[in-house]
C-alpha cells in the first residue's frame, strides 16, 4: 500500500519509523510482535501507523525505547493524510488487518462448533469449555485492536455466543489464571509499570495501595532493569491484561478483592481502558476526562500517579457512601472489603 503523509499538529495518525541493524534479528522480531499486539499497520518497511490517541502514543514510545535500547533508531511522528482518499486507504488497511484476524477466529469457532458434543459432563465437554474460553480471550484481544469496526467481528461474536450456549456457560470475564495470590506475600514491595500512567495504571496503583499494601512504592521503566520489582500493566505481566480483563480486574480477581464500590470502579476502568461500552456507567466519561486532564497537567510520572491514586480514592469514597452523580446508589456502604 502506498500512502503519502505530511506532518501536522493535528491529532490524526501516529507513525513509528525505526531502523535496526541486520545483526539485531531478535530485536526486530520482538518489535514486530509488539506492533502486532497493539494493532499497528505496516505502511512501508519499518514504518507503522496507529490512530492518534494518548494510549497509542504511549505504546509507540514504549516500543521506541526498546528499539533504541537494542541498538536501533526510532522516531514517533504525528501525521495527517493529505486527502480523504489516503485516509480511506489507511482505515481500509486497519479494517483488512483485523478482518483477517476475525476470519481466523471465525474459522476456529466454526470448526469447534462442528465437533462440539451435546451439553453434558465429561472430558470432551470440559475440553470444549476451555477451548471456547481461549477463543473468547483471543476475540477480546482482537477487539482491542479493532479501531474501525471490521465487519467480520459480528460473525465471531455470534459463533462464540452459540458455543457458550452449547457449553451451558454464560460469557465469562475470568482471566486465564485462577490461582489466588496471598496478600501477605506482597507487603512492602516495589511495583513497576510503564511511564505516563493512564486510567488502568492509576486505578491499579490505587487498588494495590488501598487493599494490598499501604506501604507499596511504584517505579517506572523496564522490568528487566528492575528484577526485584513486580510488573503490572506491562507487556506480558502476570498482573496485566488477561483475556477480557484489564489490569484492574485481573488484580481484583487474583487477590480476591470483593467490594461493591471496587466492582463499580472496575466497570468504569474496563470500558475506558478497553474502549468498550460493555457496562455504560454514567460516571465513565467524567472519570475519563479527569484522567486525561491529569495526564496533561502533570509532567512528572510520580506526581501523575500520586494524583491518579487520590482521584480513585475520592471516587471510591463517593461510591462507597452512595453519593454518585448518576443518581444510582452504590451497595459499597453495605459490603466493603477490609483494606490492609
Secondary structure, 3 states (H helix, E strand, C coil): CCCCEEECCCCCEEEEEEECCCCCHHHHHHHHHHHHHHCCEEEECCEEEEECCHHHHHHHHHHHHHHHHCCCEEEEEEEEECCHHHHHHHHHHHHHHHHHHHHHHHHHHHHHHHHCCCCCCCHHHHHHHHHHHHHHHHHHHHHHCCCCCCCCHHHHHHHHHHHHHHHCCCCCCCCCCCCCCCHHHHCCCEEEECCCCCHHHHHHHHHHHHHHCCCCEEEECCHHHCCCCEEECCCCCCECCECCECHHHHHHHHCCCCCHHHHHHHHHHHHHHHCCCCCCCCCHHHHHHHHHHHHHHCCCHHHHHHHHHHHHHHHHHHHHCCCCCCCCCCCCCCCCCCCC
